[in-house]
């Protein structure tokens, strides 16, 4: 996704390359190439938290293996391509092509030691990957919460961040290169889950993982209650508790039944499966209640569907999905496969996640990617020996950040500090700042969904004045610096409104 901010940074990169030596130029060219790529989102979490299942739902195909194997021990990058292809990119830079297995999935065995693999590069023809590159990361160790010495050195962290000790430098670099994070939890958020997100933040500097560009997913909610019971009365409150615990780390926590989402989004439920469910739905209520009481009873009790097909249904839907489907078919015996799949996806909670990713990640992609690029350019300058190359890099980035359009990046930077608790503001001020930093819709920012241009401009000026007063009266030094950035942001917003820019009736307004 390329927007005005990334386009301008790309032009700056082209200018810088022409004015620096080959070593700095090569690093800047890498940044330039990344700007033209889709937003890169890392899916992270503990082992067996359901990350790969969620990845398959996001890309619309069951390609990522969900069972432990060699391929689940390395980073896997899924991106759009004109043909399906899997390459193992080795740590020495060479590539080895791998065939998909008979089920169309990445093979469990890589044909080379996992320790030699930097990451798997998977290109797929899935349209869902045109604007989004998904990075499936190895899980956190179930007990070992120490990061390997090499990964710690790469992340610049003490050895407390809970990446699995088998993640090598190249893999951790691939994780750190993601511009956003979707973090998958199960029933309990542990302290080292929080530290993992802090490691992402340290690894990617400006606009790193924070409530600005990180989401939490409460996965496997269908396993919260026994049998085919409805998990949502339990899942909702638990997700809210997790969101409160992680308020400084992720923007929200969304509960999802990942297996139902994967089955529905990847088109795995067939008409034969629907017919089998239809036959089961005709059983007397008492027999169905016993059949759905446990997985073992569902497998072994007499039923008008073969044991083999019942095992397949368990793999596709588990007991909650089966029970939900049987209830839908009992209420509407003529229900077709397509409509049943649509209802299963809705019941999984996945549409809310899709909408949130669209609103909070893809919609902000221009600012997130340009912020990431400027962070990398600043880091390159900081590691370049004193001399003309460093001066060219520093002058270029500083000049760009002085442009009014790039004040959005300063807003995002200070909003990140506030959202992560490094700078404290009153709650109402914090919320207003984050709205200003993450939206270009003045009606949403100013909380005036029906206002016209004159009213919006006046409200923006009033907000700027409030922040100016706060900056000079009642704020400490850190708060004052944040308030000055916010003040200018609201003045620029007022100017934009007066010029007729940015007023729209799009998706931001619907969030009211």
C-alpha positions as CSV (number, residue, x, y, z in Angstrom):
1,X,0.0,0.0,0.0
2,X,1.6,3.2,-1.2
3,X,0.4,6.6,0.0
4,X,1.6,10.2,-0.1
5,X,3.9,9.9,2.9
6,X,5.6,6.7,1.7
7,X,5.9,8.2,-1.8
8,X,7.7,11.2,-0.4
9,X,10.1,9.0,1.7
10,X,10.8,6.9,-1.3
11,X,11.8,10.1,-3.2
12,X,14.0,11.1,-0.3
13,X,15.7,7.6,-0.4
14,X,16.4,8.0,-4.1
15,X,18.0,11.4,-3.4
16,X,20.1,10.1,-0.6
17,X,21.4,7.1,-2.5
18,X,22.8,9.5,-5.1
19,X,24.7,11.4,-2.4
20,X,26.2,8.7,-0.2
21,X,28.8,5.9,-0.6
22,X,28.0,2.3,-1.6
23,X,27.7,0.9,1.9
24,X,25.2,3.4,3.2
25,X,23.5,3.4,-0.3
26,X,22.8,-0.3,-0.1
27,X,21.1,0.0,3.2
28,X,19.0,3.0,2.0
29,X,18.0,1.0,-1.2
30,X,16.7,-1.8,1.1
31,X,14.5,0.8,2.9
32,X,13.3,2.1,-0.5
33,X,12.3,-1.4,-1.7
34,X,10.4,-2.1,1.5
35,X,8.3,1.1,1.0
36,X,6.7,-0.4,-2.1
37,X,5.7,-3.6,-0.4
38,X,2.4,-4.3,1.4
39,X,2.2,-3.7,5.1
40,X,4.0,-6.5,6.9
41,X,2.2,-7.9,9.9
42,X,3.8,-10.4,12.3
43,X,1.6,-13.0,14.0
44,X,3.2,-13.8,17.3
45,X,2.4,-15.8,20.5
46,X,3.1,-18.8,22.6
47,X,3.5,-22.3,21.2
48,X,0.1,-23.9,20.4
49,X,-1.7,-20.6,20.8
50,X,-3.3,-21.0,17.4
51,X,-1.1,-18.6,15.4
52,X,-0.9,-20.7,12.2
53,X,-4.6,-21.4,12.3
54,X,-5.2,-17.6,12.4
55,X,-2.6,-17.1,9.6
56,X,-4.6,-19.5,7.4
57,X,-7.8,-17.6,8.1
58,X,-6.1,-14.3,7.2
59,X,-4.7,-15.5,3.9
60,X,-7.8,-17.5,3.0
61,X,-6.0,-20.8,2.4
62,X,-4.9,-23.7,4.7
63,X,-1.2,-23.5,3.9
64,X,0.5,-23.0,7.2
65,X,0.9,-26.3,9.1
66,X,-0.8,-26.2,12.5
67,X,1.0,-29.3,13.9
68,X,4.5,-29.0,15.3
69,X,7.2,-29.7,12.8
70,X,10.4,-28.3,11.4
71,X,8.6,-25.6,9.4
72,X,6.9,-24.3,12.6
73,X,10.4,-23.6,14.1
74,X,11.3,-20.9,11.6
75,X,9.7,-17.6,10.5
76,X,7.4,-18.0,7.5
77,X,6.5,-15.0,5.3
78,X,3.4,-15.2,3.2
79,X,3.1,-12.6,0.4
80,X,1.3,-12.3,-2.9
81,X,2.7,-13.8,-6.1
82,X,1.6,-14.9,-9.5
83,X,2.3,-18.6,-8.6
84,X,2.3,-20.7,-5.5
85,X,5.9,-21.2,-4.4
86,X,7.8,-22.0,-1.2
87,X,11.5,-21.1,-0.8
88,X,13.7,-21.9,2.2
89,X,16.0,-18.9,2.5
90,X,19.1,-20.1,4.2
91,X,21.3,-18.0,6.5
92,X,24.0,-17.8,3.8
93,X,21.5,-16.1,1.4
94,X,20.9,-19.1,-0.8
95,X,17.4,-20.4,-1.6
96,X,16.0,-23.9,-1.8
97,X,12.7,-24.5,-3.5
98,X,10.2,-26.8,-1.6
99,X,7.1,-28.4,-3.1
100,X,3.7,-28.0,-1.3
101,X,2.6,-31.4,0.1
102,X,-0.4,-33.3,-1.2
103,X,-2.8,-31.2,0.8
104,X,-1.4,-27.9,-0.5
105,X,0.4,-27.1,2.7
106,X,4.1,-26.3,3.5
107,X,5.9,-29.6,3.9
108,X,6.6,-30.6,7.5
109,X,10.2,-31.4,6.6
110,X,12.4,-28.8,5.0
111,X,15.2,-31.1,3.7
112,X,17.8,-29.0,5.5
113,X,18.5,-28.3,9.2
114,X,16.0,-25.8,10.6
115,X,19.0,-24.0,12.2
116,X,20.3,-23.2,8.7
117,X,17.1,-21.6,7.6
118,X,16.6,-17.8,8.0
119,X,13.0,-17.9,7.0
120,X,10.5,-19.5,4.6
121,X,9.4,-17.2,1.8
122,X,5.9,-18.3,0.6
123,X,4.2,-16.6,-2.4
124,X,0.6,-17.4,-3.0
125,X,-2.1,-16.3,-5.5
126,X,-4.5,-15.4,-2.7
127,X,-6.0,-12.0,-3.3
128,X,-6.0,-11.3,0.4
129,X,-2.2,-10.9,0.3
130,X,-2.2,-8.1,-2.3
131,X,-2.2,-5.5,0.4
132,X,-1.0,-7.4,3.4
133,X,2.1,-9.6,4.0
134,X,1.7,-12.0,6.9
135,X,4.6,-13.2,8.9
136,X,4.0,-16.4,11.0
137,X,6.6,-16.5,13.8
138,X,7.8,-19.4,15.9
139,X,6.1,-19.7,19.2
140,X,7.4,-18.7,22.5
141,X,8.9,-21.6,24.5
142,X,6.3,-23.1,26.8
143,X,8.8,-23.0,29.7
144,X,12.0,-21.4,28.6
145,X,11.5,-17.6,28.7
146,X,15.2,-16.8,27.9
147,X,16.1,-15.4,24.6
148,X,19.2,-16.8,22.8
149,X,22.3,-14.7,23.1
150,X,22.3,-14.0,19.3
151,X,18.6,-12.9,19.3
152,X,19.2,-10.8,22.4
153,X,22.1,-9.1,20.7
154,X,20.0,-8.4,17.6
155,X,17.1,-7.1,19.6
156,X,19.3,-5.0,21.8
157,X,17.6,-6.5,24.8
158,X,18.7,-8.1,28.0
159,X,18.2,-11.9,28.0
160,X,14.6,-11.7,29.4
161,X,12.5,-11.4,26.3
162,X,10.7,-14.7,25.8
163,X,11.5,-15.5,22.2
164,X,12.2,-19.2,21.8
165,X,15.9,-19.9,22.2
166,X,16.1,-21.5,18.7
167,X,15.3,-18.3,16.9
168,X,18.5,-17.2,15.1
169,X,19.6,-13.7,14.2
170,X,18.2,-13.8,10.7
171,X,14.8,-15.0,11.9
172,X,14.6,-12.3,14.6
173,X,15.6,-9.7,12.0
174,X,12.6,-10.8,9.9
175,X,10.3,-10.5,13.0
176,X,11.7,-7.1,13.9
177,X,11.1,-5.9,10.3
178,X,7.4,-6.2,10.6
179,X,5.6,-2.9,10.8
180,X,2.7,-4.2,13.0
181,X,2.0,-7.1,15.3
182,X,-1.0,-9.3,16.0
183,X,-0.4,-11.2,19.2
184,X,-2.3,-14.4,19.9
185,X,-3.1,-15.4,23.5
186,X,-5.0,-18.3,25.0
187,X,-6.9,-18.3,28.3
188,X,-4.3,-16.5,30.5
189,X,-1.9,-13.7,29.7
190,X,1.4,-14.3,31.4
191,X,4.0,-11.8,32.3
192,X,6.4,-13.1,29.6
193,X,3.7,-12.6,27.0
194,X,3.9,-8.9,27.9
195,X,7.7,-8.9,27.7
196,X,7.5,-10.4,24.3
197,X,5.6,-7.4,23.0
198,X,8.1,-5.1,24.7
199,X,10.9,-6.9,22.8
200,X,9.1,-6.2,19.5
201,X,8.9,-2.5,20.6
202,X,12.6,-2.3,21.3
203,X,13.5,-4.1,18.1
204,X,11.7,-1.7,15.8
205,X,12.1,1.7,17.4
206,X,9.8,4.4,16.0
207,X,6.2,3.2,15.6
208,X,7.1,-0.2,17.1
209,X,4.5,-2.5,18.7
210,X,2.2,-0.4,20.9
211,X,-1.5,0.3,21.0
212,X,-0.8,2.3,17.8
213,X,-0.1,-0.8,15.7
214,X,-0.5,-3.9,17.8
215,X,-3.6,-6.0,18.3
216,X,-4.3,-8.8,20.7
217,X,-6.3,-11.9,19.7
218,X,-7.8,-14.2,22.4
219,X,-7.6,-17.4,20.4
220,X,-9.3,-20.8,20.8
221,X,-12.3,-19.4,22.6
222,X,-14.3,-22.4,21.5
223,X,-12.4,-24.5,24.0
224,X,-13.4,-22.4,27.0
225,X,-16.5,-24.5,27.8
226,X,-17.1,-28.2,27.6
227,X,-18.7,-30.1,24.7
228,X,-20.7,-28.0,22.3
229,X,-21.5,-25.2,24.8
230,X,-21.6,-21.6,23.7
231,X,-18.2,-20.0,24.8
232,X,-19.1,-16.4,24.1
233,X,-20.6,-15.5,27.5
234,X,-17.2,-16.4,29.0
235,X,-15.0,-15.2,26.1
236,X,-16.3,-11.7,26.1
237,X,-15.5,-10.8,29.7
238,X,-12.1,-12.6,29.6
239,X,-11.1,-10.7,26.5
240,X,-12.0,-7.4,28.3
241,X,-9.9,-8.4,31.2
242,X,-7.0,-9.2,28.9
243,X,-7.5,-5.8,27.1
244,X,-7.3,-4.0,30.5
245,X,-4.1,-5.9,31.4
246,X,-2.5,-5.1,28.0
247,X,-3.9,-1.5,27.6
248,X,-0.4,-0.1,27.2
249,X,0.7,-2.8,24.7
250,X,-2.2,-3.5,22.3
251,X,-5.1,-1.4,21.1
252,X,-7.7,-4.1,21.9
253,X,-8.1,-7.9,22.4
254,X,-10.4,-9.7,20.1
255,X,-11.8,-13.1,20.9
256,X,-11.8,-15.6,18.0
257,X,-12.6,-19.2,17.5
258,X,-9.7,-19.8,15.1
259,X,-10.6,-23.3,13.8
260,X,-14.0,-22.1,12.6
261,X,-12.4,-19.0,11.0
262,X,-9.8,-21.2,9.2
263,X,-12.4,-23.7,8.0
264,X,-14.8,-21.0,6.8
265,X,-12.3,-18.6,5.2
266,X,-10.3,-21.4,3.5
267,X,-13.4,-23.1,2.0
268,X,-12.7,-26.4,3.6
269,X,-16.4,-27.3,4.5
270,X,-17.8,-29.2,1.5
271,X,-21.4,-30.0,0.4
272,X,-20.7,-33.6,1.6
273,X,-19.8,-32.2,5.0
274,X,-23.0,-30.2,5.1
275,X,-25.0,-33.2,4.1
276,X,-23.5,-35.2,6.9
277,X,-24.3,-32.5,9.4
278,X,-27.8,-32.4,8.0
279,X,-28.2,-36.1,8.7
280,X,-27.0,-35.7,12.3
281,X,-29.3,-32.7,12.8
282,X,-32.3,-35.1,12.4
283,X,-31.4,-37.2,15.5
284,X,-33.7,-36.9,18.5
285,X,-32.6,-34.1,20.9
286,X,-31.7,-36.6,23.6
287,X,-29.4,-38.5,21.3
288,X,-27.7,-35.3,20.1
289,X,-27.1,-34.1,23.6
290,X,-25.2,-37.3,24.4
291,X,-23.4,-37.3,21.1
292,X,-22.1,-33.8,21.7
293,X,-21.2,-34.3,25.3
294,X,-17.6,-35.1,24.5
295,X,-15.2,-35.8,21.7
296,X,-15.0,-39.5,22.6
297,X,-18.8,-39.9,22.6
298,X,-19.1,-38.1,19.2
299,X,-16.5,-40.5,17.8
300,X,-17.9,-43.7,19.2
301,X,-21.7,-43.4,19.6
302,X,-24.0,-44.9,16.9
303,X,-24.9,-42.2,14.3
304,X,-26.1,-41.9,10.7
305,X,-22.6,-40.7,9.7
306,X,-19.5,-42.8,9.4
307,X,-16.8,-42.7,12.1
308,X,-14.3,-41.5,9.5
309,X,-16.5,-38.6,8.4
310,X,-17.2,-37.7,12.0
311,X,-13.5,-37.5,12.6
312,X,-13.2,-35.1,9.7
313,X,-16.0,-32.9,11.1
314,X,-14.1,-32.7,14.4
315,X,-11.0,-31.6,12.6
316,X,-12.9,-28.9,10.7
317,X,-15.2,-27.6,13.4
318,X,-14.6,-29.3,16.8
319,X,-17.6,-29.8,19.0
320,X,-18.7,-26.2,19.3
321,X,-18.7,-25.8,15.5
322,X,-20.6,-29.0,15.0
323,X,-23.1,-28.2,17.7
324,X,-23.6,-24.7,16.2
325,X,-24.0,-26.2,12.7
326,X,-26.6,-28.7,13.9
327,X,-28.6,-26.0,15.5
328,X,-28.6,-23.9,12.4
329,X,-29.6,-26.9,10.2
330,X,-32.3,-28.0,12.6
331,X,-33.9,-24.5,12.5
332,X,-33.5,-24.4,8.7
333,X,-33.2,-27.8,7.0
334,X,-32.8,-26.2,3.6
335,X,-29.8,-24.2,4.6
336,X,-27.1,-24.4,1.9
337,X,-23.4,-25.0,2.3
338,X,-22.4,-21.4,1.5
339,X,-24.8,-19.9,4.0
340,X,-23.8,-22.3,6.7
341,X,-20.1,-21.4,6.1
342,X,-21.0,-17.7,6.3
343,X,-22.8,-18.2,9.7
344,X,-19.8,-20.3,11.0
345,X,-17.4,-17.5,10.1
346,X,-19.7,-15.0,11.8
347,X,-19.9,-17.2,14.9
348,X,-16.1,-17.4,15.0
349,X,-15.6,-13.7,15.7
350,X,-13.2,-13.5,12.8
351,X,-15.1,-10.7,10.9
352,X,-14.5,-8.3,13.9
353,X,-10.8,-9.1,13.6
354,X,-10.8,-8.5,9.8
355,X,-12.5,-5.2,10.3
356,X,-10.1,-4.1,13.1
357,X,-7.1,-5.0,11.0
358,X,-8.6,-3.0,8.1
359,X,-9.3,0.0,10.4
360,X,-6.2,0.0,12.6
361,X,-3.5,-1.5,10.4
362,X,-4.2,-1.3,6.7
363,X,-5.9,2.1,7.0
364,X,-2.8,3.5,8.8
365,X,-0.3,1.7,6.5
366,X,1.0,4.9,4.9
367,X,2.0,6.5,8.2
368,X,3.2,3.2,9.8
369,X,5.4,2.4,6.8
370,X,6.8,5.8,6.4
371,X,7.5,6.0,10.1
372,X,9.2,2.7,9.9
373,X,11.3,3.9,7.0
374,X,12.4,7.1,8.7
375,X,13.3,5.1,11.8
376,X,15.5,2.9,9.7
377,X,17.1,5.9,8.0
378,X,17.8,7.5,11.4
379,X,19.3,4.2,12.6
380,X,21.5,4.0,9.5
381,X,22.7,7.5,10.1
382,X,23.5,6.7,13.7
383,X,25.6,3.7,12.7
384,X,27.4,5.5,9.9
385,X,30.8,6.9,10.8
386,X,31.1,10.7,11.1
387,X,31.5,12.3,7.7
388,X,29.6,13.3,4.6
389,X,27.4,10.2,4.4
390,X,26.1,10.8,7.9
391,X,25.5,14.4,7.3
392,X,23.5,13.7,4.1
393,X,21.3,11.1,5.9
394,X,20.7,13.4,8.9
395,X,20.0,16.5,6.9
396,X,17.5,14.6,4.6
397,X,15.5,13.1,7.4
398,X,15.4,16.3,9.5
399,X,14.3,18.3,6.4
400,X,11.5,15.9,5.7
401,X,10.2,15.9,9.2
402,X,9.9,19.7,9.1
403,X,7.4,19.4,6.3
404,X,3.8,19.9,7.5
405,X,2.6,16.6,6.0
406,X,5.1,14.7,8.1
407,X,3.9,16.2,11.4
408,X,1.7,13.0,11.4
409,X,4.8,11.0,12.2
410,X,5.7,13.2,15.1
411,X,2.1,12.8,16.3
412,X,2.4,9.1,16.1
413,X,5.7,9.1,17.9
414,X,4.4,11.1,20.9
415,X,1.1,9.1,20.9
416,X,3.1,6.0,21.2
417,X,5.0,7.4,24.2
418,X,1.7,8.3,25.8
419,X,-0.1,5.0,24.9
420,X,2.7,2.9,26.3
421,X,2.8,4.9,29.6
422,X,6.2,6.5,29.1
423,X,4.6,9.9,29.3
424,X,1.4,10.2,31.3
425,X,-1.5,12.4,30.4
426,X,-5.1,12.7,31.7
427,X,-7.2,10.0,30.1
428,X,-9.3,12.3,28.0
429,X,-6.3,14.1,26.7
430,X,-4.6,10.8,25.9
431,X,-7.6,9.6,23.9
432,X,-7.8,12.9,22.0
433,X,-4.1,12.7,21.1
434,X,-4.4,9.1,19.8
435,X,-7.4,10.0,17.7
436,X,-5.5,12.9,16.2
437,X,-2.5,10.7,15.5
438,X,-4.3,7.8,14.0
439,X,-7.1,9.3,11.9
440,X,-7.4,11.9,9.1
441,X,-11.1,12.2,9.6
442,X,-11.8,15.5,11.5
443,X,-15.3,14.4,12.5
444,X,-13.8,11.3,14.2
445,X,-10.9,13.2,15.8
446,X,-13.1,16.0,17.1
447,X,-16.0,13.8,18.1
448,X,-18.5,15.7,16.0
449,X,-20.0,13.2,13.5
450,X,-22.5,15.6,12.0
451,X,-20.5,18.8,12.0
452,X,-19.9,21.0,8.9
453,X,-16.6,22.5,7.9
454,X,-17.0,25.8,9.8
455,X,-17.8,24.0,13.1
456,X,-15.0,21.5,12.6
457,X,-12.4,24.2,11.9
458,X,-13.5,26.1,15.0
459,X,-13.4,23.0,17.1
460,X,-9.9,22.2,15.9
461,X,-8.7,25.7,16.8
462,X,-10.3,25.4,20.2
463,X,-8.5,22.1,20.7
464,X,-5.2,23.6,19.6
465,X,-5.6,26.4,22.2
466,X,-6.4,24.0,24.9
467,X,-3.2,22.1,24.2
468,X,-1.2,25.3,24.1
469,X,-2.5,26.3,27.5
470,X,-1.7,22.8,28.9
471,X,1.8,23.0,27.5
472,X,2.6,26.2,29.5
473,X,0.5,25.7,32.6
474,X,0.2,22.5,34.5
475,X,2.3,20.2,32.4
476,X,5.8,18.8,33.2
477,X,8.6,18.9,30.7
478,X,7.7,15.6,29.0
479,X,4.0,16.4,28.9
480,X,4.8,19.9,27.5
481,X,6.7,18.5,24.6
482,X,3.8,16.2,23.8
483,X,1.3,19.1,24.1
484,X,3.3,21.3,21.7
485,X,3.2,18.5,19.0
486,X,-0.5,18.1,19.6
487,X,-1.1,21.9,19.4
488,X,0.6,22.1,16.0
489,X,-1.3,19.0,14.9
490,X,-4.7,20.6,15.6
491,X,-3.6,23.9,13.9
492,X,-2.7,21.9,10.8
493,X,-6.0,20.0,11.0
494,X,-7.9,23.4,11.1
495,X,-5.9,24.5,8.1
496,X,-6.7,21.3,6.3
497,X,-10.5,21.7,7.0
498,X,-10.5,25.3,5.8
499,X,-8.8,24.2,2.6
500,X,-11.5,21.6,2.0
501,X,-9.3,18.6,2.6
502,X,-9.9,15.5,4.7
503,X,-13.7,15.8,5.4
504,X,-15.2,12.5,4.4
505,X,-18.1,10.2,5.4
506,X,-16.0,7.1,5.4
507,X,-15.4,4.2,7.7
508,X,-14.2,6.3,10.6
509,X,-17.6,7.9,11.0
510,X,-19.3,4.5,11.2
511,X,-17.3,3.8,14.3
512,X,-19.7,6.0,16.2
